[in-house]
Amino acid sequence: MAFTYEQAHTLLRNARANGRQPHALLFTGAPDAGTHRLALALATELNGARADSLEELRHPSCRVLRPSSKIRTISIDAVRSVEPFLALRAAEGETKLVIIDEADRLLDEAANAFLKTLEEPPPQTLIILITALPQKLLPTILSRCVRLDLRDSRRGVRLTHAQQAFLPAVRGILPRLGNDVAALALRADFQHILTRRREEITERITSALKAEAKAVSEGTDIRNWEAMQKDITNARIESEYLGERAQMLELLSLCLGQAVLLASHAPDVEPLAPELAGVATAHSVPDLLRRMRAVDALRTDLNFNVNEALALDSRLLDIIGKSPL
């Protein structure tokens, strides 16, 4: 889900107070959403560093990497330049902080070189990656960071058509969170809605193709033209279908994220469903965060073309069903 700056800041403060601060964070969104501001706030809280921008951040316990050169990339030499800093012992009461702005500009060799640091960070170290284009990061980078998507607090949550269709099913299982049968029920609703949406998408795109065929100038072999368009049409249908499937999973993550915020007493939370207040009371923040990670795992499975039905069977039990002992 996407958090406002204030909500994300509250979550991170609570995590630190409970001894659960991650070693690597990924802030996604435009600078206007507060990604830079949040990184600067952590630099102040952890190390007493004060600056109006990342460009002005100067502190012995902080390092900032950003794109350079005409082609605006972050090179392997830039990544290696922070290794001696990370090898040092943190000053008393401080945290070694590395901020990588526009992390999507990491060259592949630079990203791969940084993986070991993400996998085995030195003690008292926090790494923050910032990007508006998380889809351009290597999956291995994404999997090693706790991700916080930030949104402009002036923009309310707007549900897509697919999310609006899925919301009643989600609301129905929220009071039954922790029940394996509820997970199976949501799986059935999820696939039923997706099947209906695929039919609607197919009908709309096919109708548009037929209308376009009529507009083709005289003298063109319409049958040959339609055959040429077949692969393009199928690709458009599949693309829209996958987009709506992703939107429905985002709704699940959004609801669980709002429950986390409610449980953490974060400000300005406008829950999508009244049932979320009960979820926030009945479930701990660690349990809700685990369920959010299971949504991310399901998305990863589907992005790697794992069989949809098998992925749903496995992951929805983690998202909705009983918590592991």
GUVO-539650 format. One record per residue (C-alpha): residue number from 1; y, z, x. Coordinates in nm, 3 decimals, always signed. Each point is the difference from the previous one (the first is absolute). Layout:
residues N
+-----+---------+---------+---------+
! num !       v !       w !       u !
+-----+---------+---------+---------+
! NUM !       Y !       Z !       X !
...
+-----+---------+---------+---------+
END
This chain:
residues 325
+-----+---------+---------+---------+
! num !       v !       w !       u !
+-----+---------+---------+---------+
!   1 !  +0.000 !  +0.000 !  +0.000 !
!   2 !  +0.362 !  -0.030 !  +0.102 !
!   3 !  +0.196 !  +0.321 !  +0.061 !
!   4 !  +0.371 !  +0.061 !  +0.004 !
!   5 !  +0.140 !  +0.134 !  +0.326 !
!   6 !  +0.029 !  +0.348 !  -0.150 !
!   7 !  -0.359 !  +0.000 !  -0.125 !
!   8 !  -0.142 !  -0.123 !  +0.330 !
!   9 !  +0.207 !  +0.254 !  +0.193 !
!  10 !  -0.129 !  +0.283 !  -0.220 !
!  11 !  -0.362 !  -0.110 !  +0.048 !
!  12 !  +0.038 !  -0.007 !  +0.379 !
!  13 !  +0.171 !  +0.339 !  +0.011 !
!  14 !  -0.279 !  +0.150 !  -0.209 !
!  15 !  -0.266 !  -0.162 !  +0.218 !
!  16 !  +0.162 !  +0.145 !  +0.312 !
!  17 !  +0.035 !  +0.345 !  -0.158 !
!  18 !  -0.372 !  -0.006 !  -0.083 !
!  19 !  -0.101 !  -0.115 !  +0.347 !
!  20 !  -0.097 !  -0.346 !  -0.125 !
!  21 !  +0.253 !  -0.221 !  +0.175 !
!  22 !  -0.165 !  -0.334 !  +0.085 !
!  23 !  +0.015 !  -0.132 !  +0.353 !
!  24 !  +0.097 !  -0.351 !  -0.116 !
!  25 !  +0.218 !  -0.103 !  -0.295 !
!  26 !  +0.079 !  -0.342 !  -0.142 !
!  27 !  +0.326 !  -0.031 !  -0.194 !
!  28 !  +0.023 !  -0.324 !  -0.198 !
!  29 !  +0.298 !  -0.141 !  -0.185 !
!  30 !  +0.350 !  -0.125 !  +0.071 !
!  31 !  +0.243 !  +0.219 !  +0.199 !
!  32 !  +0.194 !  +0.052 !  -0.323 !
!  33 !  -0.305 !  +0.179 !  -0.142 !
!  34 !  +0.037 !  +0.267 !  +0.268 !
!  35 !  -0.260 !  -0.088 !  +0.264 !
!  36 !  +0.245 !  +0.041 !  +0.290 !
!  37 !  +0.160 !  +0.304 !  -0.160 !
!  38 !  -0.337 !  +0.170 !  -0.037 !
!  39 !  -0.093 !  -0.065 !  +0.364 !
!  40 !  +0.336 !  +0.144 !  +0.111 !
!  41 !  -0.050 !  +0.305 !  -0.222 !
!  42 !  -0.333 !  +0.071 !  +0.171 !
!  43 !  +0.162 !  -0.044 !  +0.342 !
!  44 !  +0.254 !  +0.265 !  -0.100 !
!  45 !  -0.252 !  +0.241 !  -0.151 !
!  46 !  -0.255 !  -0.030 !  +0.281 !
!  47 !  +0.227 !  -0.025 !  +0.303 !
!  48 !  +0.357 !  +0.073 !  -0.106 !
!  49 !  +0.097 !  -0.362 !  +0.071 !
!  50 !  +0.301 !  -0.127 !  -0.193 !
!  51 !  +0.105 !  -0.362 !  -0.041 !
!  52 !  +0.149 !  -0.224 !  -0.265 !
!  53 !  -0.246 !  -0.282 !  +0.070 !
!  54 !  -0.317 !  -0.073 !  +0.193 !
!  55 !  +0.207 !  -0.201 !  +0.248 !
!  56 !  +0.201 !  +0.314 !  +0.079 !
!  57 !  -0.297 !  +0.238 !  +0.020 !
!  58 !  +0.000 !  +0.159 !  +0.343 !
!  59 !  -0.214 !  +0.304 !  +0.074 !
!  60 !  -0.241 !  +0.091 !  +0.281 !
!  61 !  -0.285 !  +0.046 !  -0.252 !
!  62 !  +0.063 !  -0.324 !  -0.193 !
!  63 !  -0.063 !  -0.365 !  +0.077 !
!  64 !  +0.083 !  -0.303 !  -0.216 !
!  65 !  -0.161 !  -0.343 !  +0.039 !
!  66 !  +0.147 !  -0.301 !  -0.177 !
!  67 !  -0.021 !  -0.381 !  +0.028 !
!  68 !  +0.174 !  -0.159 !  +0.294 !
!  69 !  +0.049 !  -0.346 !  +0.150 !
!  70 !  +0.100 !  -0.314 !  -0.187 !
!  71 !  -0.328 !  -0.015 !  -0.190 !
!  72 !  +0.034 !  +0.366 !  -0.108 !
!  73 !  -0.338 !  +0.138 !  +0.095 !
!  74 !  -0.130 !  +0.328 !  +0.136 !
!  75 !  -0.192 !  -0.078 !  +0.317 !
!  76 !  -0.290 !  +0.175 !  +0.168 !
!  77 !  +0.239 !  +0.101 !  +0.282 !
!  78 !  +0.218 !  +0.181 !  -0.255 !
!  79 !  -0.302 !  +0.186 !  -0.134 !
!  80 !  -0.114 !  +0.094 !  +0.349 !
!  81 !  +0.348 !  +0.128 !  +0.081 !
!  82 !  -0.055 !  +0.301 !  -0.229 !
!  83 !  -0.339 !  +0.094 !  +0.149 !
!  84 !  +0.149 !  +0.216 !  +0.280 !
!  85 !  +0.212 !  +0.179 !  -0.262 !
!  86 !  -0.306 !  +0.069 !  -0.217 !
!  87 !  -0.189 !  +0.133 !  +0.301 !
!  88 !  +0.264 !  +0.270 !  +0.053 !
!  89 !  -0.034 !  +0.346 !  -0.152 !
!  90 !  +0.224 !  +0.054 !  -0.301 !
!  91 !  +0.291 !  +0.238 !  +0.048 !
!  92 !  -0.045 !  +0.344 !  -0.153 !
!  93 !  +0.040 !  -0.018 !  -0.379 !
!  94 !  +0.042 !  -0.379 !  +0.000 !
!  95 !  -0.212 !  -0.305 !  -0.082 !
!  96 !  -0.019 !  -0.322 !  +0.198 !
!  97 !  +0.126 !  -0.257 !  -0.251 !
!  98 !  -0.050 !  -0.376 !  +0.034 !
!  99 !  +0.163 !  -0.220 !  -0.265 !
! 100 !  -0.092 !  -0.370 !  -0.016 !
! 101 !  +0.251 !  -0.186 !  -0.215 !
! 102 !  -0.101 !  -0.336 !  -0.151 !
! 103 !  -0.357 !  +0.073 !  +0.103 !
! 104 !  -0.110 !  -0.332 !  -0.151 !
! 105 !  +0.162 !  -0.156 !  +0.309 !
! 106 !  -0.265 !  +0.152 !  +0.228 !
! 107 !  -0.180 !  -0.278 !  +0.182 !
! 108 !  -0.377 !  +0.019 !  -0.048 !
! 109 !  -0.058 !  +0.105 !  +0.360 !
! 110 !  +0.268 !  +0.268 !  -0.035 !
! 111 !  -0.153 !  +0.126 !  -0.325 !
! 112 !  -0.347 !  +0.012 !  +0.155 !
! 113 !  +0.134 !  +0.185 !  +0.302 !
! 114 !  +0.153 !  +0.259 !  -0.232 !
! 115 !  -0.325 !  +0.058 !  -0.192 !
! 116 !  -0.140 !  +0.246 !  +0.253 !
! 117 !  +0.313 !  +0.213 !  -0.036 !
! 118 !  -0.038 !  -0.004 !  -0.377 !
! 119 !  -0.368 !  +0.088 !  +0.025 !
! 120 !  +0.042 !  +0.283 !  +0.253 !
! 121 !  +0.363 !  +0.115 !  -0.002 !
! 122 !  +0.105 !  +0.260 !  +0.255 !
! 123 !  +0.073 !  +0.351 !  -0.135 !
! 124 !  +0.337 !  +0.065 !  -0.164 !
! 125 !  +0.055 !  -0.371 !  -0.065 !
! 126 !  +0.122 !  -0.184 !  -0.308 !
! 127 !  +0.009 !  -0.379 !  -0.023 !
! 128 !  +0.203 !  -0.167 !  -0.275 !
! 129 !  -0.033 !  -0.371 !  -0.078 !
! 130 !  +0.264 !  -0.159 !  -0.222 !
! 131 !  -0.029 !  -0.339 !  -0.167 !
! 132 !  +0.095 !  -0.191 !  -0.311 !
! 133 !  -0.305 !  -0.225 !  +0.050 !
! 134 !  -0.310 !  +0.223 !  +0.029 !
! 135 !  -0.228 !  -0.295 !  -0.081 !
! 136 !  +0.081 !  -0.139 !  +0.344 !
! 137 !  -0.141 !  +0.302 !  +0.181 !
! 138 !  -0.353 !  -0.004 !  +0.135 !
! 139 !  -0.250 !  +0.171 !  -0.234 !
! 140 !  -0.099 !  +0.226 !  +0.289 !
! 141 !  +0.363 !  +0.120 !  +0.023 !
! 142 !  +0.025 !  +0.056 !  -0.376 !
! 143 !  -0.321 !  +0.201 !  -0.011 !
! 144 !  +0.124 !  +0.249 !  +0.260 !
! 145 !  +0.330 !  +0.089 !  -0.169 !
! 146 !  +0.092 !  +0.204 !  -0.304 !
! 147 !  +0.204 !  -0.245 !  -0.203 !
! 148 !  +0.311 !  +0.083 !  -0.204 !
! 149 !  +0.152 !  -0.286 !  -0.197 !
! 150 !  +0.367 !  +0.068 !  -0.069 !
! 151 !  +0.212 !  -0.140 !  -0.281 !
! 152 !  +0.368 !  +0.012 !  -0.082 !
! 153 !  +0.055 !  +0.309 !  -0.218 !
! 154 !  +0.238 !  -0.203 !  -0.217 !
! 155 !  -0.288 !  -0.215 !  -0.121 !
! 156 !  -0.236 !  +0.140 !  -0.257 !
! 157 !  -0.370 !  -0.079 !  -0.014 !
! 158 !  -0.063 !  -0.329 !  -0.180 !
! 159 !  -0.355 !  -0.073 !  -0.102 !
! 160 !  -0.135 !  -0.353 !  +0.004 !
! 161 !  -0.181 !  -0.153 !  -0.298 !
! 162 !  -0.338 !  +0.081 !  +0.157 !
! 163 !  +0.103 !  +0.359 !  +0.072 !
! 164 !  +0.123 !  +0.049 !  -0.357 !
! 165 !  -0.338 !  -0.122 !  -0.127 !
! 166 !  -0.183 !  +0.239 !  +0.235 !
! 167 !  +0.216 !  +0.307 !  -0.057 !
! 168 !  -0.170 !  +0.118 !  -0.325 !
! 169 !  -0.339 !  +0.000 !  +0.176 !
! 170 !  +0.143 !  +0.197 !  +0.293 !
! 171 !  +0.164 !  +0.251 !  -0.233 !
! 172 !  -0.332 !  +0.043 !  -0.177 !
! 173 !  -0.184 !  +0.109 !  +0.312 !
! 174 !  +0.272 !  +0.216 !  +0.160 !
! 175 !  -0.103 !  +0.316 !  -0.192 !
! 176 !  -0.360 !  -0.070 !  +0.111 !
! 177 !  +0.077 !  -0.044 !  +0.370 !
! 178 !  -0.297 !  +0.139 !  +0.191 !
! 179 !  -0.254 !  -0.133 !  -0.249 !
! 180 !  -0.243 !  -0.271 !  +0.115 !
! 181 !  -0.037 !  -0.134 !  -0.356 !
! 182 !  +0.377 !  -0.050 !  -0.014 !
! 183 !  -0.027 !  -0.212 !  +0.315 !
! 184 !  -0.258 !  -0.223 !  -0.167 !
! 185 !  +0.218 !  -0.029 !  -0.310 !
! 186 !  +0.301 !  -0.104 !  +0.207 !
! 187 !  -0.212 !  -0.257 !  +0.184 !
! 188 !  -0.095 !  -0.160 !  -0.334 !
! 189 !  +0.362 !  -0.005 !  -0.118 !
! 190 !  +0.118 !  -0.136 !  +0.336 !
! 191 !  -0.242 !  -0.292 !  -0.006 !
! 192 !  +0.057 !  -0.069 !  -0.371 !
! 193 !  +0.376 !  -0.028 !  +0.051 !
! 194 !  -0.043 !  -0.214 !  +0.311 !
! 195 !  -0.238 !  -0.236 !  -0.181 !
! 196 !  +0.248 !  -0.041 !  -0.283 !
! 197 !  +0.289 !  -0.053 !  +0.241 !
! 198 !  -0.197 !  -0.265 !  +0.193 !
! 199 !  -0.062 !  -0.186 !  -0.326 !
! 200 !  +0.369 !  +0.016 !  -0.087 !
! 201 !  +0.106 !  -0.112 !  +0.347 !
! 202 !  -0.250 !  -0.287 !  -0.006 !
! 203 !  +0.116 !  -0.116 !  -0.343 !
! 204 !  +0.368 !  +0.012 !  +0.097 !
! 205 !  -0.039 !  -0.183 !  +0.331 !
! 206 !  -0.239 !  -0.259 !  -0.147 !
! 207 !  +0.240 !  -0.070 !  -0.287 !
! 208 !  +0.283 !  -0.042 !  +0.248 !
! 209 !  -0.211 !  -0.246 !  +0.198 !
! 210 !  -0.071 !  -0.205 !  -0.312 !
! 211 !  +0.370 !  -0.010 !  -0.084 !
! 212 !  +0.076 !  -0.108 !  +0.354 !
! 213 !  -0.265 !  -0.274 !  -0.022 !
! 214 !  +0.175 !  -0.146 !  -0.303 !
! 215 !  +0.319 !  -0.021 !  +0.198 !
! 216 !  -0.160 !  -0.199 !  +0.279 !
! 217 !  +0.152 !  -0.346 !  +0.012 !
! 218 !  -0.184 !  -0.296 !  -0.151 !
! 219 !  -0.232 !  -0.184 !  +0.230 !
! 220 !  -0.150 !  +0.314 !  +0.150 !
! 221 !  -0.368 !  +0.068 !  -0.051 !
! 222 !  +0.027 !  +0.330 !  -0.189 !
! 223 !  -0.367 !  +0.085 !  +0.051 !
! 224 !  +0.035 !  -0.045 !  +0.374 !
! 225 !  +0.322 !  +0.203 !  +0.000 !
! 226 !  -0.162 !  +0.288 !  -0.191 !
! 227 !  -0.296 !  -0.001 !  +0.239 !
! 228 !  +0.241 !  +0.027 !  +0.294 !
! 229 !  +0.169 !  +0.297 !  -0.167 !
! 230 !  -0.324 !  +0.187 !  -0.069 !
! 231 !  -0.011 !  +0.196 !  +0.327 !
! 232 !  +0.369 !  +0.083 !  -0.023 !
! 233 !  -0.042 !  +0.121 !  -0.358 !
! 234 !  -0.300 !  +0.217 !  +0.086 !
! 235 !  +0.190 !  +0.149 !  +0.291 !
! 236 !  +0.296 !  +0.083 !  -0.226 !
! 237 !  -0.229 !  +0.168 !  -0.254 !
! 238 !  -0.175 !  +0.204 !  +0.269 !
! 239 !  +0.329 !  +0.099 !  +0.162 !
! 240 !  +0.146 !  +0.129 !  -0.327 !
! 241 !  -0.324 !  +0.178 !  -0.087 !
! 242 !  -0.011 !  +0.179 !  +0.335 !
! 243 !  +0.368 !  +0.088 !  -0.034 !
! 244 !  -0.057 !  +0.165 !  -0.338 !
! 245 !  -0.305 !  +0.183 !  +0.130 !
! 246 !  +0.214 !  +0.140 !  +0.281 !
! 247 !  +0.266 !  +0.104 !  -0.251 !
! 248 !  -0.254 !  +0.197 !  -0.202 !
! 249 !  -0.120 !  +0.183 !  +0.311 !
! 250 !  +0.362 !  +0.073 !  +0.086 !
! 251 !  +0.037 !  +0.163 !  -0.343 !
! 252 !  -0.288 !  +0.235 !  +0.084 !
! 253 !  +0.164 !  +0.088 !  +0.330 !
! 254 !  +0.335 !  +0.045 !  -0.171 !
! 255 !  -0.139 !  +0.247 !  -0.254 !
! 256 !  -0.182 !  +0.203 !  +0.265 !
! 257 !  +0.310 !  -0.004 !  +0.218 !
! 258 !  +0.215 !  +0.129 !  -0.285 !
! 259 !  -0.253 !  +0.280 !  -0.054 !
! 260 !  +0.037 !  +0.089 !  +0.370 !
! 261 !  +0.378 !  +0.010 !  -0.038 !
! 262 !  -0.023 !  +0.219 !  -0.310 !
! 263 !  -0.239 !  +0.236 !  +0.176 !
! 264 !  +0.236 !  +0.013 !  +0.299 !
! 265 !  +0.303 !  +0.070 !  -0.224 !
! 266 !  +0.176 !  -0.311 !  +0.128 !
! 267 !  +0.333 !  -0.089 !  -0.163 !
! 268 !  +0.074 !  -0.281 !  -0.244 !
! 269 !  -0.358 !  -0.076 !  -0.107 !
! 270 !  -0.020 !  -0.197 !  -0.323 !
! 271 !  -0.376 !  -0.013 !  -0.070 !
! 272 !  -0.139 !  -0.313 !  -0.158 !
! 273 !  -0.226 !  +0.210 !  -0.221 !
! 274 !  +0.030 !  +0.354 !  -0.137 !
! 275 !  -0.361 !  +0.062 !  +0.104 !
! 276 !  +0.111 !  +0.006 !  +0.364 !
! 277 !  +0.146 !  +0.349 !  -0.036 !
! 278 !  -0.347 !  +0.131 !  -0.084 !
! 279 !  -0.152 !  -0.190 !  +0.292 !
! 280 !  +0.255 !  +0.157 !  +0.238 !
! 281 !  -0.095 !  +0.346 !  -0.127 !
! 282 !  -0.377 !  -0.050 !  +0.001 !
! 283 !  -0.039 !  -0.170 !  +0.340 !
! 284 !  +0.114 !  +0.094 !  +0.349 !
! 285 !  +0.228 !  -0.222 !  +0.205 !
! 286 !  -0.273 !  -0.065 !  +0.264 !
! 287 !  -0.240 !  -0.109 !  -0.274 !
! 288 !  +0.257 !  -0.235 !  -0.153 !
! 289 !  +0.085 !  -0.145 !  +0.340 !
! 290 !  -0.371 !  -0.058 !  +0.065 !
! 291 !  -0.020 !  -0.194 !  -0.325 !
! 292 !  +0.303 !  -0.208 !  +0.103 !
! 293 !  -0.173 !  -0.082 !  +0.329 !
! 294 !  -0.301 !  -0.114 !  -0.201 !
! 295 !  +0.227 !  -0.246 !  -0.186 !
! 296 !  +0.113 !  -0.134 !  +0.337 !
! 297 !  -0.364 !  -0.029 !  +0.108 !
! 298 !  -0.079 !  -0.198 !  -0.314 !
! 299 !  +0.290 !  -0.235 !  +0.070 !
! 300 !  -0.125 !  -0.047 !  +0.356 !
! 301 !  -0.353 !  -0.077 !  -0.123 !
! 302 !  +0.131 !  -0.261 !  -0.243 !
! 303 !  +0.231 !  -0.154 !  +0.260 !
! 304 !  -0.305 !  -0.052 !  +0.221 !
! 305 !  -0.178 !  -0.173 !  -0.291 !
! 306 !  -0.254 !  +0.275 !  -0.063 !
! 307 !  -0.175 !  -0.070 !  -0.332 !
! 308 !  +0.243 !  +0.115 !  -0.268 !
! 309 !  -0.257 !  +0.171 !  -0.226 !
! 310 !  -0.163 !  +0.186 !  +0.291 !
! 311 !  +0.336 !  +0.111 !  +0.139 !
! 312 !  +0.109 !  +0.131 !  -0.341 !
! 313 !  -0.330 !  +0.184 !  -0.051 !
! 314 !  +0.036 !  +0.182 !  +0.330 !
! 315 !  +0.371 !  +0.065 !  +0.030 !
! 316 !  +0.086 !  +0.091 !  -0.360 !
! 317 !  -0.239 !  +0.293 !  +0.028 !
! 318 !  +0.206 !  +0.117 !  +0.299 !
! 319 !  +0.328 !  -0.063 !  -0.183 !
! 320 !  -0.088 !  +0.147 !  -0.339 !
! 321 !  -0.332 !  +0.184 !  +0.031 !
! 322 !  -0.095 !  +0.340 !  +0.131 !
! 323 !  +0.148 !  +0.126 !  +0.325 !
! 324 !  -0.249 !  +0.025 !  +0.287 !
! 325 !  -0.117 !  +0.349 !  +0.085 !
+-----+---------+---------+---------+
END
